[in-house]
Amino acid sequence: MAPTTAFLPRDAGRADSDKSRQALDLARRLPALALTARQAAASLQSGLHGRRRAGVGENFWQFRPFIAGEAAQNVDWRRSARDDRLYVREREWEAAQVLWVWADLSGSMNFCSNMGFQSKLDRALVLALALADSCVRAGERSGWLGLTRLFSARDVVDRMAVALIGEARRNQGGFDDAPPALPLRPRENAVLIGDFLVDPQLFAERVKRLAGQGARGHALMVFDPAEEAFPFSGQTEFYDDAGSFLRAGRAEDYAGVYRERLEAHRAALAQACRAQNWTFALHATDRPASEALLHLRQALTADGAR
């Protein structure tokens, strides 16, 4: 069982109405989150990122010695004039990349303590939308896994936001907290962002399904600092998104066991990713979103060079 780290004070009997309220609230917040995502993508200042190999492209990659039998038009005469050998100018390979993004929209993502900058949900949405925007600006295509088609237009953030608003209004009974089990094509990429407070076996099965045909991927586990620090003591009441309730007389007595379970849970998720040659990383909501965005963009660039 995944560790319960969503401390959401609510009545179990009102869980369904709360989910409906959260979905509608998400729909109202999305336009502002889309604007934040575009600003985050712009701050990344990503252009066409090279694949660090020779191929078709516009940017200079390297000079290499001329090979007998090649067309003479390939020779770079200016470089060759400085040496007693002939050289060929190679350009860096740039290819359109396909990126699927997905963020957990379930109730546990709404948690935000006074230690974080924003809720896990808002941070995950900003990262997913900003990543999609930066990829499209780099000449690539991006889509929301299980919800939209691939987009290559510069208004990708607006299109995804519209789709998410529609999904939130339709899905007032709650969202799935695990990524969809959709097999991706070879050489496609996926970025999954969430708190991943799900059964590790289910998570492993979904990742295996996504990667089944050779797709590459990255999972980013977003957490609130309170979920790691467990800053609770004395008599404390804990609620999770499903309405489960725990009253602790001395909350500090649970800290050790809680941290052990959290570390074991994270280790199981990381192992599930490694088994499919995917990467796994952590991101706290008290850190700048730009840190995680840069990490993910660099991971995607590294994949393109494989």
N, C-alpha and C positions, 0 to 999 in steps of 0.2 A: 504493500500500500504506500502510495506517495506521501511524503510528509505534509501535514496540514499547516500551511504558512499564510493563509489568507484570513486575517483576523477581521472579519466583517461583522459588526454588531447589527444583527437583524433577527427578526422573529421567524422561526422555521415555518410557521403556518403562512407566512406572507412571501415565501420564496418565489412563487410564480409571478406575483405582481411586481416584486422587486426586479426580476429578470426583464419583465416588460418595460419597467421604468428605465432600467439601465440601457436597454436597446434603443429606446427613444432618445435618451440623453446622449448616447453615442452619436446618433444621427445629427443631433443639434451641434455637437462639438466638432464634427468632422471638417466643416469648412475652415475653421480656425486651425485645426491640426494640419490640413493640407497646405495652408499658407506657411506654417512653421516648417513643414517638410521641404517645401521649395526653397526656403531660406537656408536650411541646413545643407541641401544639395548644392546650392550656389556657393556656400562657404567652402565646400570641398574642392571647388575649382577643378573639376575633372574634365579633361578633354578626351580625345581618342587615346586610349591607353594601348601602348604597343604590346606585342606578345613576346618580345625578346627573342625573336628568331627571324631569319630572312624570309622574305616573301613579297606579296603584292601589297603596296602601301605607298604613302607619301613621304614618310620620314626616313632620313638617312640612318642606316643600321651599322654598316662597317665596310671597309675595303677588304677584298680578298684577292689573291693572285689569280691572274687570267689562266684559264685552262685551255690547252690546245684543242682546237675543234670548235670552240665557242664562236659566236658571231662577233666580228670585229667591232660592231656598233656597241657592244657591251663594255668596251674598254673605256675607262675614265682617263683621258689623255692628260688632263691637268695633273692628276695624282701620279700617273706613270712617268711624267716628265721629271719628277724629283728623284727618280730611282732608276736602276737598270733593269727593272722588271715591269711587266704590264699588270695593271690592277683593274678590278671591276668594282663599281660602286653598288652595294646591295642596299635595298630598302627594307625597313622593318615591316613584318607581316602584321596587318590589321584586319581582323575578321569580325563580322557581326556576331554578337553573342546573344544567346537566349537566356533570360533570367526570369525565373518564377519566384515571387515573394509570397510569404504567408505570415500572418500574425495571429496569435491567439486572441480571440475576442470574448472569451468566456468570463464568467463572473469573478473568478479569483484574480483576474488581471486588473480589477478596479481598485485593488488595495493600494493605499498611499499613506505612509506614516509621516510624522513631522521630520523624519530624517532624510526623506527623498525630495527631489525637485518636482516630480510629477508622478502620476500613477503609472504602474507598469503598462497598462493599456495604452495610455497616451504616448509613452515613450516608444513602445513597440510599433504603433501606427506611424509615428514620425519617422522612425528608422526605415520601416518597410517602404513608405511612400518616397522618402528622400533617396533611398537606394535605387528604386525604380526610375526616378527622375534623373539621377546621375548617369545611369546606364543608357537611357534614351538619348541624353545629351552627348554621349560618347558614340552614338551611331548604332546602338544595340536595340534589342526589343525586349520588352518586359510585360509581364502580366501577373495578375493575382491568382495564385494557385486555387483551382476549383471554383473560381468565380467569374473571371473575365478571360477574354482572348488576349493574345499578345498585341501590344501597342508599340508603335515606333514614332508616334506623334509627340510633339513637345508638351502637349497638354495631358500627358499620361497621368499626372497626379490628380487632375480634375476628373478624368474619366474613372479612375479607380475610386475616388471619393464618392462619385455619384453611384457607382455600383455598390459600394459599402453602405451608403445611406439606404439604398433600396433593400439590401440584405438585412440591415438592422431593423427596418420597419416590418419586413416580412417575418423575421426570425425572433419574435418577441418572447418565445419560449426558451431562449438561450442558444448559445453557440457551442459547437464541438470544441473541446479543449485539446484535441490532437489533430495534426495535419491530415488532409484527405489522402486516401490510399490510391493515388493516381500514378501509374507508371510513367516516368518521363522518358523522353527520347535520349539516345546517346549524345553526349557532348552538350546537353542542356545543363543549366545550373539552377539550383533552388536555394533560397535562404529562408529558414524557418526561425521565427522570433516569438518567444513566449516564456512563461514561467515554467512550463513543462511539468506541472504538478499532476502528472498522470502516471498510470502504471508503467514502469520502465519496459515491460514486455510489450505493451501496446505501442509505445513509442518506437521500440526496436522494429516491430513489425511494419509500422508505417514508413520508417526510414528505408527499410529493406525493400519495400514495395516501390518507393519513389526511385531508388537507385538501381532497381533490377536490371535495367538495360544499359547501365553504364553512366547514368547522369551523376554529376558531381553536386555536392551540397554542403551547406554550412548551417549549423544550429547555434543560435545565440540565446542563452538562458538569461532573461531579464529578471532581476530581483530587487526588492526594496531592502535598504540596509537593515531595517528592523527584522527582516526575515532571516538574516544571517547573524546579527548580533544578539537577538532574543533578549531585548532590554526590559524584561518583565519580572516583577517580583511581588511578593505578597499575594493577597487574594485577587485573582484575575479570572475573568470570564472570557473564553475564546469561542468564537463562532466562525464557521466556514461558510462558503457560498451555498452549500446544499442545506444549510440550516442546522447542521450538527452542532452540538453544544458541549463544552467542557468547562467545569468550574474547578479551578486549582486553588487550594488553600495557600500553598507556597509555590508560586510559579517558578521561582529560581531552582526548585528541585527538579524541574523538567528540562532545564537548559542542557545538561550534559547529554542526555539521551536524544534530545531533539537535534543537537548538532551532529551527533553520530549518524542519525538517520538521514539528515540532510546531505552529509558528505557521501554516504553510501548511495543515496539517490542520484546525486550528481555523477558519481563514478559510473553508475550503471548507464546513465544517459550518454556519457562520454564514450564508454565502451561500445554502445550500440552504433554510434557515429563512426568510430574507428573501424568497426567491422565492415563498413561499407566504403571505407576510404573517404569519409566525410570529416569535417572539422567540427569541434565543439568549443564554445567559449562562453564566458560569463560577463555580464554587464550590470552594474548597479545603477539605480536611478538617481544616486547622488553624484554621479559622474557626468560630464558633458556628453550629450548625444553624439557630438562630432568624433569622440574617441571610438565609439563602436562603429560609426559609419565609415571611418577611415580604415578600421580593421577589416570590415567586411569587404570594402572596395579593394583593398590590397589582396585579400584572400581570393577574390574573383580574378584579379589580374594574374595571380600566381597560377590559378587553374588554367587560364588561357595560354600560359607558357608551357604547359605540360605536353 
